[in-house]
Amino acid sequence: MLRQRLLAECFGTFCLVFAGTGAIVVNELTGGAVTHVGVALTFGLIVLAMIDSLGDVSGCHINPAVTIGFWVARRFEGRLVGPYVAAQCFGGVLASLCLKFLLPGSQTLGMTQPAGSPLQSLVLEAILTLILMFVILRVSTGSRERGLLAGISVGAVVGLEAMFAGPISGASMNPARSFGPALVAFQIEHLWIYLLGPVIGAVASVPLARGVCGQGPQHNAEQ
């Protein structure tokens, strides 16, 4: 049922933002107890867990860029893109509201911000998401990320990219992950980077995957 799928996307994105940005906030408030590596691992592990537990329900996109990427690859119905993105963004906002209540000492709530120029972070986010979406297209069935293999592969990419690119752009790769903290913290100056960059990367990944793997991105397409 659509209601179950939207609830799964909302809850999955809530868990991603709550755990991932929560790790950033706790690291900030405790003077580095979690560490940067710990933050990256937290993002990767929560993605793995959500794919394994929710993949059979909604596909566990938990990322508007991934949903759009699946649609461009003709694996996902266009009429569901809006509801999926809305559910994901709502989950991200709800997670940030919970963190603001539980950990009021943080001013940024783990939001993503460019360390250098906006263009640098925009291009980096696009490339990071292109790599992530390429992996997702190869390990998913239709528009569904499910099973241990998909969870490990996608979670590993998220953790790896967060580990090396986090200090530069925040390694969001996910508009909903950035939207929640930015909105709740009322700091939206750089939000456009994290809305635009991941979508560009996800869309660009589709023809790349087709070029590398033939018709691979469309195999087992869901109608």
C-alpha positions, 0 to 999 in steps of 0.5 A, a space after each residue: 500500500 502507498 501509505 505503508 511505503 510513504 511511512 517507511 520512507 518517512 521513518 527511514 529518512 528520520 532514522 538516517 537524519 536522527 542517527 547521522 546528524 545526531 552523531 555530528 551534534 554529539 561529537 560537537 557537544 562532547 568535544 570530539 568523543 564520536 570523532 569524524 570517522 565515527 560520524 562517517 561510520 554512523 551514516 553508513 551503518 544506519 543506511 545499511 540497517 534501513 535498507 535491510 529492514 525497509 527495502 522490501 516495503 518502499 525500496 528504502 530510497 530515503 533520499 530524494 536524489 535517489 528517487 529522482 534517479 530511479 525515475 530518470 532510469 525509468 524504474 520508478 513511477 513519476 506519480 510517486 516521485 512527489 509523495 516520496 520526496 515529501 515523505 523523505 523531507 518530512 522525516 528529515 525535518 522531524 528528526 531535526 526537531 527531535 534533536 533540537 529538543 534533546 540536544 538544545 546546545 547545538 546551533 547547527 544541528 549537524 547541517 551541511 555547509 561548504 568549507 570552501 567555495 559554494 562551487 567546490 561543494 556543488 561539484 563535489 556533492 554532484 560527483 559523490 552522488 553520481 558514484 552513490 547512485 551508480 552503485 545503487 543502480 547496480 545492486 538494486 532490483 527495479 527501484 528497490 534497494 533490498 537485501 544484505 548485499 545492497 545494504 552493505 554496498 550502499 552503506 559502505 559507499 555512504 560511509 566511505 564518501 562521508 569519511 573523505 569528503 565530509 570535511 569539505 562539503 559535508 558529504 550530504 548526497 541527500 537533499 532531505 538530509 540537508 533540508 531538515 537541519 537547515 530548516 530547523 536551524 533557520 540557516 538556509 543560505 547554502 541549502 541550494 548546494 545540497 538540493 541541486 548537487 545531489 540531484 545533478 549527480 543522481 541524474 548524470 549517473 543514469 546514462 553513465 550506468 547505461 554506458 558502462 553496463 548496457 541496459 543494466 540500469 533498467 533491468 527488472 524495472 517496476 511498472 
